[in-house]
Amino acid sequence: MRISYSTAVEMGFKKGKIKFPNYTAYLMVGEKCLFNCFYCAQARESQSEKDLLSRVKWPKISLEEFKNKFDPNKFKRVCIQVVSSLDYWKELGCVLDFLKDQNIDVSVSIRPKNSEEVRTLFKKYNVDRVGIALDVANKNLFSKIRGNRFEFYENTIKTLSKEFPGRITTHLIVGLGENDQDIIEVLLNMKKMGVLVSLFAFTPIKGAKYENNPSPSLSRYRKIQIAREIIFQNDIEISSFDFDSQGNLVKTPDIEIDLEEAEKTSGCPWCTRPFYNEKPSQPLYNVPNPRKQST
């Protein structure tokens, strides 16, 4: 298994200073994915360094080392990123067997083979939330960039959100060739399902197929963050947003929101994902402070 660099510092495996509060312990199980997402360092054909997920380094540790040093009182949540390798389910089960007795909320981000895997995570391992990433908001680009069909995962999310209301999360990445309208439509659809949406900015990673593609502009990302905040704080329809002929968002509804809150990392309670999309020296896409829902 692996842990994020910031988690390694918090747990004493690495030396360093974390500029922002780190309330979530981030773990990764599995390595070298069977899928071939064009933007991912862990993709099947990626030539990226093995210890990368996005731009974050994930040092390798043993489960026993983790058990010996893990203190649930130091964190508010554990988030497990599952790489779809051949033996991911066995490795994930070993980690969850330990965590279910630690009195801490656990989130699992997974590309499930089927809905039964997700049911097992909730019923056997008592996880708090399960994330099923869409990542690509444009349905036509989805098959090209991620493989399989958008509708399969959308329907899986819909089914599971009814069975486990308020406990399903998905991810969207801004900057994978979609337009703003694609993202707004998915945000509205997920809101109707009661599904939380975590936003990410596309990050080019050396060795991944999309290593030379550009990140989205910060101004565009801010626009999407504001739209997300409006959608999840209000009952609203697509007709309230104005788009140009290219699907670019040109006007949001005239609704007052907390701009500082909108710029924070979106995700499960206490999720901050420090520097997941940018270097510490660069402007922050997601400000790594916990959102008000967490406190």
C-alpha positions as CSV (number, residue, x, y, z in Angstrom):
1,M,0.0,0.0,0.0
2,R,1.0,3.6,-0.3
3,I,0.2,6.8,1.6
4,S,0.2,10.4,0.3
5,Y,3.3,12.4,1.1
6,S,1.4,14.8,3.4
7,T,0.0,11.8,5.3
8,A,3.5,10.3,5.5
9,V,4.7,13.5,7.2
10,E,1.7,13.5,9.6
11,M,2.3,9.9,10.6
12,G,6.1,10.4,11.0
13,F,7.2,8.3,8.0
14,K,8.7,11.3,6.2
15,K,10.2,14.6,7.4
16,G,8.6,17.9,6.3
17,K,6.2,20.7,7.1
18,I,2.6,20.8,5.9
19,K,1.5,24.4,5.3
20,F,-2.2,23.6,5.5
21,P,-4.2,21.5,8.1
22,N,-4.4,17.8,7.0
23,Y,-7.5,16.3,8.6
24,T,-7.7,13.3,6.2
25,A,-5.3,10.4,5.9
26,Y,-4.9,9.5,2.2
27,L,-4.1,5.9,1.3
28,M,-3.7,4.1,-2.0
29,V,-4.1,0.4,-2.7
30,G,-3.2,-1.3,-5.9
31,E,-0.6,-0.4,-8.5
32,K,-0.5,-0.1,-12.3
33,C,-4.2,0.0,-13.3
34,L,-5.9,-2.4,-15.7
35,F,-7.6,0.6,-17.3
36,N,-5.9,3.2,-19.5
37,C,-7.2,6.6,-18.6
38,F,-5.2,9.1,-20.7
39,Y,-4.6,11.6,-17.8
40,C,-3.6,9.1,-15.1
41,A,-0.1,8.3,-13.8
42,Q,-1.3,4.9,-12.8
43,A,-2.8,4.0,-16.2
44,R,-1.9,0.7,-17.9
45,E,0.3,2.3,-20.6
46,S,1.5,5.2,-18.5
47,Q,5.3,5.8,-18.3
48,S,5.0,7.9,-15.1
49,E,6.8,7.2,-11.9
50,K,5.1,4.4,-10.0
51,D,4.7,6.5,-6.8
52,L,2.6,9.2,-8.5
53,L,-1.2,9.8,-8.4
54,S,-1.9,13.2,-10.0
55,R,1.2,15.2,-9.0
56,V,1.4,13.8,-5.5
57,K,4.1,11.4,-4.3
58,W,2.8,8.3,-2.5
59,P,5.5,6.6,-0.5
60,K,5.1,2.8,-0.2
61,I,4.7,1.3,3.3
62,S,3.6,-2.1,4.6
63,L,0.2,-2.6,6.2
64,E,1.9,-3.5,9.4
65,E,3.8,-0.3,9.4
66,F,0.6,1.6,8.9
67,K,-1.2,-0.3,11.7
68,N,1.7,0.4,14.1
69,K,1.7,4.2,13.5
70,F,-1.9,5.0,12.7
71,D,-3.6,7.1,15.4
72,P,-7.2,7.7,14.6
73,N,-7.2,10.7,17.0
74,K,-4.8,12.6,14.6
75,F,-7.3,12.5,11.7
76,K,-11.0,13.1,11.0
77,R,-11.3,10.7,8.1
78,V,-9.4,8.1,6.0
79,C,-9.7,8.3,2.2
80,I,-8.6,5.2,0.2
81,Q,-7.8,5.6,-3.5
82,V,-8.2,2.3,-5.2
83,V,-6.1,1.5,-8.3
84,S,-7.8,-1.2,-10.4
85,S,-4.9,-3.7,-10.4
86,L,-5.4,-7.4,-10.5
87,D,-5.4,-7.9,-6.7
88,Y,-6.9,-4.6,-5.5
89,W,-10.0,-6.2,-3.8
90,K,-7.9,-8.5,-1.5
91,E,-5.5,-5.6,-0.6
92,L,-8.4,-3.2,0.0
93,G,-10.1,-5.8,2.2
94,C,-7.0,-6.2,4.4
95,V,-6.9,-2.4,5.0
96,L,-10.6,-2.1,5.7
97,D,-10.6,-5.0,8.1
98,F,-8.2,-2.9,10.2
99,L,-9.9,0.4,9.8
100,K,-13.4,-0.7,10.6
101,D,-12.4,-1.1,14.3
102,Q,-10.6,2.3,14.5
103,N,-13.7,4.5,15.1
104,I,-13.0,6.8,12.1
105,D,-15.0,7.6,9.0
106,V,-13.6,6.0,5.9
107,S,-14.2,7.0,2.2
108,V,-13.3,4.6,-0.6
109,S,-12.8,6.0,-4.2
110,I,-13.1,3.0,-6.6
111,R,-14.0,2.1,-10.2
112,P,-16.2,-0.8,-9.2
113,K,-16.6,-3.9,-11.3
114,N,-20.3,-4.0,-10.3
115,S,-22.7,-2.6,-7.7
116,E,-22.2,-5.6,-5.4
117,E,-18.6,-4.4,-4.6
118,V,-20.0,-1.1,-3.4
119,R,-22.7,-2.8,-1.3
120,T,-20.0,-4.9,0.3
121,L,-18.0,-1.8,1.2
122,F,-21.0,-0.4,3.0
123,K,-22.4,-3.5,4.6
124,K,-19.3,-5.5,5.4
125,Y,-16.7,-2.9,6.0
126,N,-19.0,0.0,7.3
127,V,-17.4,2.6,5.1
128,D,-19.0,6.1,5.4
129,R,-18.9,7.1,1.7
130,V,-18.0,5.6,-1.7
131,G,-16.7,7.6,-4.6
132,I,-17.3,6.4,-8.1
133,A,-15.5,8.8,-10.4
134,L,-16.9,10.0,-13.7
135,D,-14.0,12.3,-14.3
136,V,-14.9,13.1,-17.9
137,A,-18.1,15.2,-18.2
138,N,-18.5,14.8,-21.9
139,K,-20.2,11.6,-22.8
140,N,-18.6,11.2,-26.2
141,L,-15.1,11.8,-24.9
142,F,-15.6,9.5,-22.0
143,S,-15.2,6.2,-24.0
144,K,-12.0,7.6,-25.7
145,I,-10.3,9.0,-22.6
146,R,-11.5,6.5,-19.9
147,G,-12.8,3.4,-21.7
148,N,-16.2,1.8,-21.3
149,R,-19.4,4.0,-21.4
150,F,-20.4,7.0,-19.4
151,E,-23.9,5.7,-19.1
152,F,-22.7,2.5,-17.3
153,Y,-21.2,4.5,-14.5
154,E,-24.0,7.1,-14.4
155,N,-26.5,4.3,-14.0
156,T,-24.4,2.6,-11.3
157,I,-24.2,5.9,-9.4
158,K,-28.0,6.4,-9.8
159,T,-28.8,2.9,-8.5
160,L,-26.5,3.1,-5.6
161,S,-27.5,6.7,-4.6
162,K,-31.0,5.3,-4.1
163,E,-29.8,2.4,-2.0
164,F,-27.4,4.5,0.0
165,P,-28.7,8.1,0.0
166,G,-26.3,10.8,0.8
167,R,-23.3,8.4,0.8
168,I,-22.2,8.4,-2.8
169,T,-19.6,10.8,-4.3
170,T,-18.3,11.3,-7.8
171,H,-15.4,13.2,-9.3
172,L,-15.2,15.6,-12.3
173,I,-12.0,16.8,-13.8
174,V,-12.1,20.2,-15.5
175,G,-9.9,20.4,-18.6
176,L,-10.4,17.1,-20.5
177,G,-11.9,18.6,-23.6
178,E,-15.4,19.1,-22.3
179,N,-17.1,22.5,-22.3
180,D,-18.7,24.3,-19.4
181,Q,-22.2,23.2,-20.3
182,D,-21.1,19.5,-20.1
183,I,-20.0,20.0,-16.5
184,I,-23.0,22.1,-15.5
185,E,-25.4,19.4,-16.8
186,V,-23.5,16.6,-14.9
187,L,-23.5,18.8,-11.7
188,L,-27.2,19.3,-11.9
189,N,-27.9,15.7,-12.6
190,M,-25.7,14.6,-9.6
191,K,-27.4,17.1,-7.3
192,K,-30.8,15.6,-8.2
193,M,-29.5,12.2,-7.3
194,G,-28.2,13.5,-4.0
195,V,-24.6,12.7,-5.1
196,L,-21.7,14.9,-3.9
197,V,-19.3,16.1,-6.6
198,S,-15.6,16.6,-6.0
199,L,-14.0,19.0,-8.6
200,F,-10.4,18.6,-9.8
201,A,-8.4,20.5,-12.3
202,F,-6.7,18.5,-15.0
203,T,-3.0,18.2,-14.2
204,P,-0.5,17.1,-16.9
205,I,1.7,14.3,-15.5
206,K,5.0,13.3,-17.2
207,G,4.6,9.9,-18.7
208,A,0.8,9.9,-19.0
209,K,-0.7,10.1,-22.4
210,Y,-2.0,13.6,-21.8
211,E,1.3,14.9,-20.4
212,N,1.5,17.7,-22.9
213,N,-2.1,18.9,-22.6
214,P,-2.7,22.2,-20.8
215,S,-4.3,22.6,-17.4
216,P,-7.5,24.7,-17.4
217,S,-7.1,28.4,-16.8
218,L,-7.6,29.4,-13.2
219,S,-10.4,31.8,-14.3
220,R,-12.3,29.0,-15.9
221,Y,-11.9,26.8,-12.9
222,R,-13.2,29.5,-10.6
223,K,-16.2,29.9,-12.8
224,I,-17.0,26.2,-12.5
225,Q,-16.4,26.3,-8.7
226,I,-18.9,29.1,-8.4
227,A,-21.5,27.3,-10.6
228,R,-21.0,24.2,-8.4
229,E,-21.6,26.2,-5.2
230,I,-24.8,27.8,-6.7
231,I,-26.1,24.4,-7.8
232,F,-25.5,22.6,-4.5
233,Q,-26.8,25.4,-2.4
234,N,-30.0,26.1,-4.4
235,D,-32.8,24.5,-6.3
236,I,-31.9,25.5,-9.9
237,E,-32.2,24.4,-13.5
238,I,-30.0,24.5,-16.5
239,S,-32.1,27.3,-17.9
240,S,-30.7,29.6,-15.2
241,F,-27.2,29.5,-16.8
242,D,-26.3,31.2,-20.0
243,F,-23.9,29.6,-22.5
244,D,-22.4,30.8,-25.8
245,S,-22.5,28.7,-29.0
246,Q,-19.4,26.8,-27.9
247,G,-20.9,25.8,-24.6
248,N,-18.8,28.3,-22.5
249,L,-20.5,29.6,-19.4
250,V,-21.0,33.3,-19.9
251,K,-23.4,34.1,-17.0
252,T,-24.4,32.4,-13.8
253,P,-27.6,33.0,-11.9
254,D,-27.6,36.2,-9.8
255,I,-27.4,34.4,-6.5
256,E,-25.2,35.4,-3.6
257,I,-22.8,32.7,-2.5
258,D,-19.8,32.5,-0.2
259,L,-16.9,32.8,-2.7
260,E,-14.3,31.8,-0.2
261,E,-16.2,28.6,0.4
262,A,-16.6,27.9,-3.3
263,E,-12.8,28.0,-3.8
264,K,-12.1,25.4,-1.1
265,T,-11.5,21.7,-1.9
266,S,-14.8,20.0,-2.6
267,G,-15.3,16.5,-1.5
268,C,-16.2,14.4,1.6
269,P,-16.2,16.1,5.0
270,W,-12.7,17.1,6.1
271,C,-11.2,16.5,2.6
272,T,-8.5,19.0,1.7
273,R,-6.2,17.2,-0.9
274,P,-3.3,19.6,-0.4
275,F,-1.5,20.5,-3.7
276,Y,-3.1,17.7,-5.6
277,N,-3.5,19.9,-8.7
278,E,-0.7,22.4,-8.4
279,K,2.7,23.1,-7.0
280,P,2.9,25.0,-3.6
281,S,4.4,28.0,-5.5
282,Q,1.4,28.2,-7.9
283,P,-2.0,29.7,-7.4
284,L,-4.3,27.2,-5.8
285,Y,-7.1,25.7,-7.8
286,N,-8.6,24.2,-4.6
287,V,-7.8,25.9,-1.3
288,P,-7.0,23.1,1.1
289,N,-9.1,24.1,4.0
290,P,-12.0,22.1,5.3
291,R,-15.4,23.3,4.1
292,K,-18.1,24.5,6.6
293,Q,-19.9,21.2,6.3
294,S,-17.0,19.5,8.0
295,T,-17.0,21.7,11.0
